[in-house]
């Protein structure tokens, strides 16, 4: 395995195409070495009409990884995007406190789903690996006092669905799927993708024949 992509513990070194401190924390707690290279703001936005949640997060994860990949000649780039969905309505990051309140009122006492798109791009290959993970959740009914307190805290800012799973333990329960996906990065899926990508790469012809080299 190429030393340039692995650390001394034989773990992949990652280039995280994200500004999210939660994603960085998850990776560091799992023992990954990483460098953060944020994508441009233009790569982190854009909703196309007709897209379902899975299509949206897959496209945005790809856009983020591609934006960073264009600036590099080599490395293992990870792009990710996360949204919540309730009754077919996509809930991204709230624009302001009023928007956050409406999102939380919609989620209160209801089941909803969290989708994350992962794009793993091992440069200089031109072919990234793209996957989507989904977790089903149930939020307890929120009292007006709980809702007001949470909004005052500002913890909703920058979070899909205006809520962070780790912010108020016991408010939201995982019904099915990955818990880390709800925080913003499905670690189980990432491990599967790394195993798949690195194994496939080792089976390719010598470096001169590899795509993109």
C-alpha positions in Angstrom: 0.0 0.0 0.0 1.3 3.5 -0.9 3.0 5.1 2.1 1.7 8.5 0.9 -1.9 7.5 1.8 -1.3 5.6 5.1 0.0 6.6 8.5 2.3 4.7 10.8 -0.7 2.7 12.1 -1.7 1.6 8.6 -4.7 3.9 8.7 -5.7 6.0 5.6 -4.8 9.7 5.9 -7.7 11.8 4.8 -8.3 15.2 3.3 -11.6 16.4 4.7 -13.5 18.6 2.4 -15.7 20.1 5.1 -16.0 22.9 7.5 -17.9 20.8 10.0 -16.2 20.5 13.4 -18.4 17.5 14.2 -17.1 15.5 11.2 -13.5 16.4 12.1 -14.1 15.3 15.7 -15.6 11.9 14.6 -12.7 11.2 12.4 -10.1 12.2 15.0 -11.8 10.2 17.8 -11.8 7.1 15.5 -8.0 7.5 15.1 -7.8 8.9 11.5 -5.1 11.4 10.6 -6.5 14.2 8.5 -6.1 17.6 7.0 -9.0 19.9 6.6 -9.3 21.7 3.2 -12.7 23.4 3.1 -14.5 23.6 -0.2 -15.6 26.9 -1.7 -19.0 28.2 -0.6 -20.3 27.7 -4.1 -19.7 23.9 -3.8 -21.8 23.7 -0.7 -25.1 25.0 -1.9 -27.7 24.4 -4.7 -31.0 22.6 -4.6 -32.2 21.2 -7.9 -36.0 20.8 -8.3 -37.1 17.2 -8.4 -34.1 15.9 -6.3 -35.0 13.5 -3.5 -32.9 13.6 -0.3 -30.5 10.8 -1.4 -29.8 12.5 -4.8 -29.3 15.9 -3.1 -26.7 14.7 -0.5 -24.9 12.6 -3.1 -24.5 15.5 -5.5 -23.4 17.9 -2.8 -20.9 15.5 -1.4 -19.5 15.1 -4.9 -19.4 18.8 -5.5 -17.4 19.4 -2.2 -14.9 16.6 -3.0 -14.5 17.7 -6.6 -13.9 21.4 -5.6 -11.1 20.3 -3.3 -9.7 17.7 -5.6 -9.2 20.3 -8.4 -6.7 22.0 -6.2 -4.6 18.9 -5.4 -2.5 16.5 -7.4 -2.7 13.6 -5.0 -4.4 12.6 -1.7 -7.5 10.9 -0.3 -10.3 13.4 -0.4 -13.5 13.0 1.6 -16.6 15.0 0.9 -19.8 14.7 2.8 -23.3 16.3 3.0 -26.2 15.7 5.4 -29.9 16.6 5.4 -32.9 15.6 7.3 -36.2 14.7 5.7 -39.7 14.6 7.2 -42.8 13.6 5.3 -41.0 14.2 2.0 -39.8 17.7 3.0 -36.0 18.2 2.9 -34.7 20.0 5.9 -31.2 21.5 5.4 -29.5 24.0 7.6 -31.9 26.7 8.9 -31.5 30.3 7.6 -32.4 31.9 10.9 -34.0 31.2 14.3 -37.5 31.5 12.9 -36.7 28.9 10.2 -35.2 26.7 12.9 -38.3 26.9 15.0 -40.5 25.8 12.1 -38.2 22.8 11.4 -38.2 21.7 15.1 -42.0 22.1 15.3 -42.3 19.8 12.3 -40.0 17.2 13.8 -41.5 17.3 17.3 -43.1 14.0 18.2 -42.4 12.6 14.7 -40.3 10.1 12.9 -37.8 11.5 10.4 -34.8 10.4 8.4 -31.2 11.7 8.1 -29.4 11.2 4.8 -25.6 11.6 4.3 -23.8 11.4 1.0 -20.1 10.4 1.1 -17.7 10.9 -1.7 -14.3 9.4 -1.4 -11.8 10.4 -4.1 -8.3 9.0 -4.2 -6.2 11.3 -6.4 -5.0 11.2 -9.1 -7.8 8.8 -10.1 -10.6 10.4 -12.0 -13.2 8.0 -10.6 -14.5 8.8 -7.0 -16.6 6.4 -4.9 -20.0 7.8 -4.0 -22.5 6.3 -1.4 -25.5 7.4 0.6 -26.4 6.4 4.2 -29.8 6.8 5.9 -30.9 6.7 9.5 -34.5 6.7 10.8 -35.1 8.7 14.0 -37.9 9.6 16.4 -38.0 12.9 18.2 -39.9 13.2 21.5 -42.7 15.8 21.6 -41.0 19.1 22.6 -42.6 21.4 25.1 -42.7 25.1 24.3 -40.2 25.7 27.1 -37.8 23.1 25.7 -38.1 24.6 22.2 -37.5 28.1 23.4 -34.5 27.1 25.5 -32.9 25.2 22.7 -33.4 28.1 20.2 -31.9 30.5 22.7 -28.8 28.3 23.0 -27.9 28.7 19.4 -27.1 25.1 19.1 -29.3 24.8 16.1 -27.0 26.9 13.9 -25.4 25.1 11.0 -27.2 21.8 11.6 -29.4 19.9 9.2 -33.0 19.9 10.5 -32.0 22.6 13.1 -31.0 20.0 15.6 -27.8 18.2 16.7 -28.3 14.6 18.0 -25.5 15.2 20.5 -26.9 18.5 21.8 -29.8 17.2 24.0 -29.4 13.6 24.9 -32.7 11.7 25.1 -34.7 14.1 22.8 -34.1 12.0 19.7 -33.9 8.2 19.4 -32.3 6.1 16.6 -34.9 3.7 15.2 -32.8 2.2 12.5 -29.3 3.0 11.1 -26.0 4.6 12.0 -25.8 6.9 15.0 -22.8 8.7 13.7 -24.7 9.4 10.5 -27.0 11.6 12.5 -24.0 13.6 13.8 -22.9 14.2 10.2 -20.6 11.3 9.1 -21.6 7.6 8.9 -18.4 6.1 10.2 -19.4 2.5 9.4 -20.1 3.4 5.7 -16.8 5.3 5.5 -14.9 2.2 6.7 -16.6 0.1 4.1 -15.8 2.6 1.4 -12.1 2.8 2.4 -11.8 -0.9 2.4 -13.4 -1.1 -1.0 -11.4 1.7 -2.6 -8.0 0.7 -1.2 -8.5 -3.0 -2.1 -9.6 -2.1 -5.6 -6.7 0.2 -6.0 -4.2 -2.5 -5.1 -5.7 -4.7 -7.8 -5.2 -2.2 -10.6 -2.3 -2.5 -13.1 1.1 -0.8 -12.4 1.0 2.9 -11.7 1.6 4.0 -15.3 -1.6 2.2 -16.4 -3.8 3.6 -13.6 -6.6 6.0 -14.6 -5.8 9.6 -14.2 -2.0 9.0 -13.8 
